[in-house]
Amino acid sequence: MSVARGSASLATGAELARTLHVRPGLGVAAHVVQGEGLEIVRIRVERPAVIVVDRDIKTVKPARGSAVRALPGQALLLAGGHTVDFHNRITDGERYEARWLMFGGTVLDDPYYLATAQRRSSADASEVAPPPARVLRRVPDGFAEAFERARHGLAPDPSRPEAVVRQQMLEVAHWLLAAGMVLRVPPDDARVSARIRAMLSARLDGEWSSDAIARSLAMSEATLRRRLAAEGVTLRELIADVRMASALVLLQATSRPVSEIASAVGYDSPSRFAVRFRDRFGFAPTAVRGHARAV
């Protein structure tokens, strides 16, 4: 899941629910609201994430492995480093709603957490590697409180030290560990396509040309095309997919107008953006919000 940079303003309460917050290295907090039941396919989730479902039903189907489903009040754990399909189902006729926490790369490398997780894994020799998706059916009160503290901690606030936010994120990870669920940083993906995804996600509105990307990777354009072909993707497809995935998150987790989101992910024309979005997901950008907002 790619996201744009968080806003610089402090948000609390209801405002937090419609704002996407990013603290590089620490994590991402999002409150996803969707106005229609939709199936969203082939989303790359790079980092471990926890999703607490507040309203209706969420099903995650990994590219490899079994589908898992969470009901309101339950939590889903995504291992990171996997491509999954999401089905957000609406049964009450109103909306789907969930809260996300995605863990940054500097959180889960905490020595005490790693040592505790290692002891847990050693005690349970049956778990070689966590599955792509798991469900926590009973969410302890302490976990729910820690989860909300971490979400608020990721909101931009100069008075809140990063070390404090890191500990808030670790508190969530330790609650999951107490429930028998270890979070691990996925191994580095050496594929060229993964390196390009990371570059694009850092600057979605950039004018990315094959020449500029090849130079950033210290290779020729011919080598770039050849390496991507071996991975089964073209540069054009990769750029469009990263931009559309980020646009989806912004549609779900912010109240920004569709035209503004189009610009944020590199499209000057909202209509052209809408066509590309429909081509990628099979539904219009306005469908995410139940047609509640116009372009």
C-alpha positions in Angstrom: 0.0 0.0 0.0 1.5 3.3 -1.1 0.6 6.5 0.6 1.3 10.2 0.1 3.0 12.2 2.8 0.9 13.2 5.8 -0.3 16.8 6.4 1.7 19.1 8.7 -1.3 20.2 10.8 -2.3 18.7 14.1 -5.6 16.7 14.0 -7.6 15.2 16.8 -11.0 13.7 17.3 -13.3 13.6 14.3 -10.7 15.4 12.2 -8.3 12.5 12.8 -10.8 10.1 11.3 -10.6 11.7 7.9 -6.9 12.3 7.7 -4.0 10.1 6.6 -1.0 10.4 8.8 2.5 9.4 7.9 5.6 9.5 10.1 8.5 8.2 7.9 10.2 5.2 9.5 7.6 4.9 12.3 4.3 4.2 10.6 1.1 5.2 8.9 -2.3 5.7 10.5 -5.5 5.8 8.5 -9.2 5.7 9.2 -10.8 4.1 6.1 -14.4 4.9 5.2 -16.0 3.4 2.1 -19.5 4.2 0.8 -20.0 1.1 -1.3 -19.1 -2.5 -1.0 -16.1 -3.1 -3.3 -13.6 -5.8 -4.2 -10.1 -4.3 -4.5 -7.7 -6.6 -6.2 -3.9 -6.9 -6.4 -2.8 -4.4 -3.7 0.8 -4.7 -2.6 1.2 -4.3 1.2 4.8 -3.7 1.9 4.9 -3.4 5.7 3.2 -5.3 8.5 -0.2 -3.7 9.3 -3.0 -4.1 11.7 -6.6 -3.3 10.7 -9.4 -3.0 13.2 -12.8 -3.4 11.6 -15.4 -1.0 13.1 -18.3 -1.5 10.7 -19.3 -4.3 8.4 -17.0 -7.1 7.1 -13.5 -7.2 5.6 -12.1 -10.2 3.8 -8.4 -10.5 2.7 -7.4 -13.0 0.1 -3.6 -13.3 -0.3 -2.1 -14.3 -3.7 -0.9 -17.4 -1.9 -2.7 -18.8 1.1 -6.2 -18.8 2.5 -8.7 -15.9 2.8 -9.4 -14.5 6.2 -12.4 -12.5 7.3 -12.9 -10.0 10.2 -16.2 -8.8 11.6 -16.8 -5.6 13.5 -14.6 -5.5 16.7 -12.1 -7.9 15.3 -8.6 -7.2 13.9 -6.7 -8.4 10.8 -2.9 -8.7 10.7 -1.1 -8.4 7.4 2.4 -9.7 7.4 3.8 -7.3 4.8 5.6 -8.1 1.6 2.6 -9.7 0.0 0.0 -8.9 -2.7 -3.6 -9.3 -1.5 -7.2 -8.7 -2.6 -9.5 -6.8 -0.3 -13.3 -7.3 -0.2 -14.9 -4.6 2.0 -18.5 -5.7 2.3 -21.4 -3.5 3.4 -24.4 -5.2 4.9 -26.2 -2.3 6.8 -26.7 -0.2 3.7 -24.5 2.7 5.0 -20.7 2.3 4.9 -17.7 0.1 5.6 -15.3 1.5 8.2 -11.9 0.4 9.6 -8.8 1.8 11.3 -5.3 1.0 10.0 -1.8 1.0 11.6 1.1 0.2 9.3 4.5 -0.3 11.0 7.5 1.5 9.8 10.9 0.0 9.3 12.5 1.4 12.5 9.9 0.1 14.9 10.1 -3.7 14.8 13.9 -3.8 14.9 13.7 -3.0 18.7 16.2 -5.3 20.5 13.8 -6.2 23.3 10.9 -6.9 20.9 13.1 -9.0 18.7 14.4 -11.1 21.7 10.9 -11.6 23.0 9.6 -12.5 19.6 12.5 -15.0 19.1 11.6 -16.7 22.4 8.0 -16.9 21.3 8.9 -18.3 17.9 11.3 -20.9 19.5 8.5 -22.0 21.9 6.2 -22.5 18.9 8.4 -24.4 16.4 5.3 -25.0 14.2 5.3 -21.4 13.0 8.2 -21.0 10.5 6.9 -17.8 9.0 3.6 -16.0 9.7 0.9 -16.3 7.1 0.1 -13.3 4.8 -3.1 -12.6 6.8 -4.4 -13.5 10.2 -7.4 -12.6 12.3 -7.6 -11.6 15.9 -11.1 -12.5 16.9 -10.9 -11.3 20.5 -9.4 -7.9 20.9 -8.2 -7.3 24.5 -9.1 -3.9 26.0 -5.5 -3.1 26.5 -4.7 -3.7 22.8 -7.6 -1.5 21.7 -6.4 1.3 24.0 -2.8 1.0 22.8 -3.9 0.9 19.2 -5.7 4.2 19.5 -2.8 5.8 21.3 -0.5 4.8 18.5 -2.9 6.1 15.9 -3.1 9.5 17.6 0.7 9.4 18.1 1.3 9.3 14.4 -0.7 12.6 13.9 1.8 15.4 13.2 2.6 17.1 16.5 6.0 18.8 17.1 5.6 18.4 20.8 5.5 14.6 20.6 9.0 13.1 20.4 9.5 10.4 17.8 10.9 8.1 20.5 7.5 8.3 22.3 5.6 7.5 19.1 8.0 4.6 18.5 7.2 3.2 21.9 3.5 3.6 21.3 3.8 1.5 18.1 5.8 -1.1 20.0 3.1 -1.3 22.7 0.7 -2.5 20.0 3.2 -5.0 18.7 3.7 -6.4 22.2 0.0 -6.8 22.8 -0.1 -8.8 19.6 2.9 -10.8 20.8 1.0 -11.6 24.0 -1.8 -13.0 21.8 0.7 -15.2 20.0 1.1 -13.1 16.9 4.7 -12.0 15.9 5.2 -9.1 13.5 8.3 -9.3 11.4 9.9 -6.9 9.0 9.7 -8.6 5.6 13.0 -9.3 3.9 14.2 -6.7 1.4 12.8 -7.2 -2.1 15.7 -7.1 -4.5 13.5 -6.9 -7.6 13.8 -3.9 -9.8 10.1 -3.4 -9.7 10.1 -3.2 -5.9 12.9 -0.6 -6.0 10.9 1.5 -8.5 7.8 1.3 -6.3 9.7 2.7 -3.4 11.1 5.6 -5.6 7.7 6.5 -7.0 5.9 6.3 -3.6 8.3 9.0 -2.3 7.2 11.4 -5.1 4.0 10.4 -6.7 3.5 13.7 -8.6 6.9 13.6 -10.2 7.6 13.5 -13.9 9.0 10.0 -14.0 10.6 9.1 -17.3 12.3 5.8 -18.2 15.6 7.7 -18.6 15.3 9.3 -15.1 14.4 6.0 -13.4 17.2 4.1 -15.2 19.7 6.7 -14.2 18.5 6.5 -10.5 19.0 2.8 -10.7 22.5 3.2 -12.3 21.5 1.2 -15.4 20.7 1.8 -19.1 17.1 2.1 -20.3 17.5 -1.1 -22.3 18.6 -3.0 -19.1 15.7 -1.5 -17.2 13.2 -2.7 -19.8 14.8 -6.1 -19.9 14.8 -6.5 -16.1 11.2 -5.4 -15.8 10.2 -7.8 -18.6 11.8 -10.6 -16.7 9.6 -9.7 -13.7 6.5 -9.6 -15.9 5.7 -5.9 -15.8 6.3 -2.8 -17.9 7.4 0.6 -16.5 4.2 2.2 -17.6 2.1 -0.4 -15.8 4.2 0.0 -12.7 3.9 3.8 -12.5 0.1 3.6 -13.1 -0.3 1.0 -10.4 1.6 2.8 -7.7 -0.3 6.0 -8.4 -3.7 4.3 -8.4 -3.0 2.4 -5.2 -2.0 5.7 -3.5 -5.1 7.4 -4.9 -7.3 4.6 -3.5 -5.9 5.2 0.0 -6.5 9.0 -0.3 -10.1 8.4 -1.4 -10.7 6.0 1.5 -8.9 7.8 4.3 -9.2 11.6 3.5 -11.9 14.0 2.5 -9.8 15.7 -0.2 -11.7 16.3 -3.4 -11.1 13.8 -6.2 -9.6 16.6 -8.4 -7.0 17.3 -5.7 -6.2 13.6 -5.3 -5.7 13.3 -9.1 -3.2 16.1 -8.9 -1.4 14.6 -5.9 -0.7 11.4 -7.7 0.5 13.0 -10.9 -2.6 13.7 -13.1 -3.4 17.2 -14.3 -6.8 16.1 -15.7 -9.3 14.7 -13.2 -11.2 13.0 -16.1 -8.1 11.2 -17.3 -7.4 10.2 -13.8 -10.9 8.8 -13.4 -10.4 6.7 -16.6 -7.1 5.3 -15.4 -8.6 4.6 -11.9 -11.5 2.7 -13.5 -9.2 0.8 -15.7 -7.2 -0.4 -12.7 -9.9 -1.2 -10.2 -13.1 -1.6 -12.2 -15.0 1.2 -10.5 -15.0 5.0 -10.5 -13.2 7.0 -7.9 -16.6 8.4 -6.6 -17.7 4.8 -6.0 -15.3 4.6 -3.0 -17.2 7.3 -1.3 -20.6 6.1 -2.4 -21.0 9.0 -4.8 -21.1 11.3 -1.8 -18.7 13.8 -3.4 -18.3 15.0 -6.9 -15.1 15.5 -8.8 
